[in-house]
Amino acid sequence: MTTTAPIPRLEARGLRLGYDERIVVDGLDLAISPGRITVIVGANACGKSTLLRALGRLLAPRAGTVTLDGRAIRSLPTRQVARQLGILPQSPVAPEGLTVIDLVGRGRSPHQTWWRQWSRADEEAVLDALRATGMLEHADRAVDELSGGQRQRAWISMAVAQRTPLLLLDEPTTFLDLAHQIDVLDLIVDLNRRDRLTVVMVLHDINQACRYADHIVAMKDGRIVAQGRPADVITAELVAEVFGLSCQILTDPVSRTPMVIPIGRHHRGEADDGAQPAPRVSAAAPGQ
């Protein structure tokens, strides 16, 4: 699916988010870059997933608003939002025995009405999504029989079949081994480049975030402390502030993006003895 249609703009203004009496995010503003990959990073419980849920209309703000093309997202019909924005939550679970092709077919639900049932266009969208994710050969297998990486690809296939210009992914590499993590992230970049897909991801691994993000948003205690290109944002001072971690910043020899080298307390003296100035990173991250 390659589209030349205008890319919808997703923005948050003055967001206040919480659960019961606990406020997690307060007074947050964020504009998502259309057609780019934005990665949200931060320590556990800093509000990353809460923010993503609000952007995807899964969590109602206590104050402030999320807008889609300038209109409050909560004022829009559910089906209209589902045609513009797909969201893949952390660790989704499929009904037992559901096949991959049936799961992916569920991504076409927003496009169907009582007068427009399953069509050739729906079938083409499902097959295209399966091809894009390399899951066509597994179409008839049950989702619960797949490996972790295949299962993630199946869920991403469903989101791709939805054919939305915006895709929100909460920890898409959770529980995957390293090879499958890179496989899934490479796939997301492929989709971004092929379809001009706007992607917003939450990732734990800051080095993967640096490699795959066009734009990084660093959060702490429910607020944004820095955002921008990885080369401009990721510094030892920022990592110390956001993660409470001492580190050195080097240049990734593969991607030429910032690479965070953690310094534990057992190596702090050794790092101080052999510390070298961090090289300036100027190359763009993959996907830019």
Disulfide bonds with the S-S distance in Angstrom:
none
